[in-house]
Amino acid sequence: MTNRHPIPTALSAASCIFLVLAVLAVVQVVDCFSRGSLNFQFYVLGFGIYFGLRRFSTGWRTCALVLIWIQLIVIPVIFVFGASARVPAFYAAGCLAWYLLQLWLYRVLTRPDIRNLFYDQPQPPTAC
């Protein structure tokens, strides 16, 4: 789909967050590789997500939502394991901040006005 609409500020911010995460993932992959280990980070997909969200690509929006869903499932699990190991309070704060960021990204990508930009015709409202 061509970019016929201006990019809403929230969508632009969300796409930039994925770009930053992609850059950080590449840095981590290169760092691990320089130390002699092979490491793959799924957030390297953030480069495609960045450009895809800005072009209103439904496939890249779905990819972003899948990454967000995974985080929304994994973060509470990591928090529980961390809490059972009695980790410092900043660990819990970091988990909470990351979870809230993922909720915000999910909300942005599923807002009706933004979701409709990815389709030719407005989508009917879905039941909660």
Secondary structure, 3 states (H helix, E strand, C coil): CCCCCCCCHHHHHHHHHHHHHHHHHHHHHHHHHHCCCCCCCHHHHHHHHHHHHHCCCHHHHHHHHHHHHHHHHHHHHHHHHHHHCCCCHHHHHHHHHHHHHHHHHHHHHHCHHHHHHHCCCCCCCCCC
